[in-house]
Amino acid sequence: MAHSSLYTSAAQKIIVPLDVASEEDAIATLNKLPEVQFWKVGLELFVSCGPSILERLKEQQKRIFLDLKFHDISNTVAGACRAAGRYGADLLTVHATAGRTALKAAVTAAQEGAADSKVEPPKVIAITLLTSLSARDLAFDLKIPVELPEYALQMALLAQESGLAGAVCSPQEAEQLRQVCGDDFLLVCPGVRPQGAAKGDQMRSQTPTQAIQAGANYLVIGRPITTAPDPAQAFQTICQELEGI
Ligand SMILES: O=c1ccn([C@@H]2O[C@H](COP(=O)(O)O)[C@@H](O)[C@H]2O)c(=O)[nH]1
């Protein structure tokens, strides 16, 4: 059986970030990983080369997670989401800590932007707590006197109450968020590491199998794939792991 049909359902759950600084490098990454259907464009690439990379992805019928993590006053978040809504991305991020008014404004504005350019609106999802932060960081540096799982849950509930479609959380919090927020709330999990892979700056990681079993809809997996000696093989190995669940 061809790899493309064997790994289709698992492949659709994996979002690979294009964490590179030029459109040329992004296209080179795309070409190395033709099986990847869902790509993430984040701050490094978008700030480096602007929205033209989104056009390149759409030309190839790829799905797009526009991970710009807006965090500002509500008027500014709304303006950014209106502009981002015009690109036809599938997912768009804002920080939950922008607050209820900004979150509500983000959803409305993303829909307005999409209507302007006659595309489907992106699903707006909230960052609960960056996966690079530990319980220690939360308590001692951010001075937030709440246990980390409870904090992530409260941020997800704030997002849900504000009309967002889902949240970004670590796989370690996914099970609780799935139980409380229900099956219709999207859970997108970065911080996913195959067994034995380097964690880098990810502080709350789990394996692909653990993340899916905990209730994640999508896994964001970057460096374990993109910096592997054979990225296509690394992607395929993760797909095989997920097909075996
Ligand atoms: O809490 C968050 C939110 C976003 N990310 C993004 O996911 C990828 C993870 O890349 P790896 O190479 O697999 O670590 C990266 O683009 C982050 O910006 C996150 O890690 N945590």
The ligand as a Gaussian input file, in Angstrom:
#p B3LYP/6-31G(d) Opt

LIG

0 1
 O        2.370000      26.613000      24.121000
 C        2.869000      26.533000      22.981000
 C        2.332000      27.167000      21.888000
 C        2.914000      27.025000      20.664000
 N        4.018000      26.270000      20.508000
 C        4.602000      26.148000      19.151000
 O        4.632000      24.769000      18.753000
 C        5.828000      24.483000      18.073000
 C        6.548000      23.372000      18.796000
 O        7.745000      23.066000      18.103000
 P        8.735000      21.920000      18.615000
 O        9.915000      22.051000      17.688000
 O        7.999000      20.612000      18.455000
 O        9.086000      22.193000      20.034000
 C        6.631000      25.774000      17.970000
 O        6.400000      26.336000      16.694000
 C        6.023000      26.665000      19.041000
 O        6.004000      28.028000      18.659000
 C        4.568000      25.643000      21.582000
 O        5.599000      24.944000      21.482000
 N        3.969000      25.775000      22.795000

